[in-house]
Amino acid sequence: VTAAERLTAFGAAVELRLPALIRAAGPQAEAVYPERVHAAIAHALTSPGKRLRPVLTLAVAEMFGCTAPPVLDLACAVEMVHACSLVLDDLPAMDDAALRRGRPTAHRVFGEDMAILAAVALLNRAYALVVEAGSRLRLRRYAVADLAHHLSAAIGTDGLIGGQALDLEARGPEPERLVSLERLEYIHSHKTGALFLAAAELGAMAADTNRRNLEMVAGYAKNLGLAFQISDDLLDVVASSEETGKDSGQDVHKVTFVKLLGVDGARALEAELLEFSVAAVAPLGAKATPLLALAEMVRHRRR
Ligand code: GRG
């Protein structure tokens, strides 16, 4: 199998596993209530996403020799955090988006109240899964608390929440006059890059690999995440919502790399960051081929 086929297989495994993880196992699992929250969670989680972050977790874990079943749940936990962030980001108080993954956004289908509860439930479930999967892995170098801390750091005010908060503050007429390139890099590397970083770190920790390897994949993931957000800025301008499955032109009131650097400048920066990401894992040699394939996917993505 080629590296690209391996990535596709990881995505398919995630796809298959996600629905089973919505509810915790146990005596409550058969309960029907709360139907609308569960339906909203299913809508947010099982709609057709690209599954890049969990694929990254699985690819990194396998690269360091770990294919144990709990890694799949760890990867799904990362996707749950991502799904949570999308539901929140789409709310009227934030992007007020109508379309996500080619479907109406969670709050448009289930109402804002249920969408908020579904987002919080996804986040809550993600932490439970990290603890469960982390315990089953029986790691030597890392404690379960290390996994939870890395995830928490990625989400907190120094992670997704921090990046999103500054992004929201930077909106208005002519946002490009308010925000420097440095601040924009902070916004993007936090609101998007941080979860790519955690996805890779969790994969490395699940494989019980050493700190040096952990740092290597962290360097890869940080650059990949930032490049990914730049490609997102580009697609908002150059692709249609039929292609991306979400509202395009969402960024008119936001500051983006395209606004600060132009389309060509943003493309050049994206290419440079992808080179950095690939260079970070070069010492791993042929083992890193799936990570190179993932960087290629980001380079060529149209959705
Ligand atoms: C509590 C988890 C949590 C978050 C709160 C709302 C928020 C803070 C952060 C939002 C961050 C956000 C939505 C960043 C944009 C990231 C991005 C590029 C999303 C699109 O990712 P894709 O293209 O989406 O991978 P699919 O649909 O393919 O999964």
Residues whose N, C-alpha, C, O or C-beta is under 5 A from the ligand:
A	BS01	GRG	G49 K50 R51 V81 C84 S85 L86 L88 D89 R101 I155 L160 I161 Q164 K191 T192 D232 R303
